[in-house]
Amino acid sequence: MVKLWSSMAKRAMPYIPGEQLNRADTVKLNTNENPYPPSPSVVEAIRGETGDALRLYPSLTADRLRSTIADYYGVKDDEVFVGNGSDEVIAFSFMAFFEPGRTIRIPDITYSFYPVYAKLFNIPYEAVPLNEDFTLPIESFYQSEGGVIFPNPNAPTSLYIDLKYIEHIVEENRGRVVVIDEAYIDFAGASAVGLIRKYNNLLVVQTMSKSRSLAGMRVGFAIGHPSLMEALTRVKDSFNSYPIDRLAMVAAEASFKDQVYFEKTRRAILVTREQAKKRLTELGFDVLPSQTNFLFATHLTADAEELSVRLKNDGILVRHFNSPRIERYLRITVGTNDQMAILYERLQLHLKNIG
Ligand code: PMP
């Protein structure tokens, strides 16, 4: 067993998460975290759980949280699964639904963790190139051999696919699981959750890390047919019986219950995003029409990597990818208006110096 895992680990390409700078004044726009704190009621719920309760194991089945999520989305409790961040839920999905010997399809230019999991769990995958304009070639995802996974909206391109196309893909893959990773859906259009009753091969994965400011608590969840939830639970139980810890559990519940705060911060990000698109365009960037809490932008003349290095020296982190096709792009998380003002000012200066 040890041998098996160590050889698997060697084959796997590690995922390198966004950099952290240990400077208090860092403007951190590189990992798509929410720039606003979680709701005060979340903080209060965590405080309430930090005393004697910590002696006790958390719920094995996360019933209260699953029920809160089910109410929020209008589904049943047994159609919800929770895990330690959506990364864990996605890893469990690879183990539960994809098989060695059956090729799955992912887009080429997508969330960089999918190939990592595919290699780790020995799942062959075909990376289907996005269209010239970075949209998803819908029909290329029909009739996959082993299943499909992609984000909607996609990352790092920030583009959202209309639900009718998602439905076509799910329909054309009956008998295989289609995982739609909706990490950024709260900044976009409709969720595919509404389709789960119609398709028992659709798994919708969401996270509390982005629109709900809880990246540090690690809570993600999946919604789908009860048989898919059972398969995920079997995988989870073979690693760790407890789904998430007590603090994460109460934090997540409180977040879903404070709809007013959620809407307020969500809207603030949407407004800043549209202002940022305009401002970056004025600075000479071509910005894709984002439906996420980040912008994917390329400068018409300046080198993206050089810009990212110059910004880093200023204490501003944005994401640059060294991969073909997108090496001229930057992925910039939507921050607070103050953070964005600092970004524009520094960009303007660097663009003048480079130009
Ligand atoms: N999916 C996508 C597309 C993402 O960008 C991210 C965040 N890096 C995740 C999943 C994972 O989010 P988390 O594990 O914090 O829930």
Boltz pocket constraint, residues with backbone or C-beta under 6 A from the ligand:
constraints:
  - pocket:
      binder: B
      contacts: [[A, 31], [A, 84], [A, 85], [A, 86], [A, 87], [A, 88], [A, 111], [A, 151], [A, 153], [A, 155], [A, 181], [A, 183], [A, 206], [A, 207], [A, 208], [A, 209], [A, 215], [A, 218], [A, 219], [A, 220]]
      max_distance: 6.0
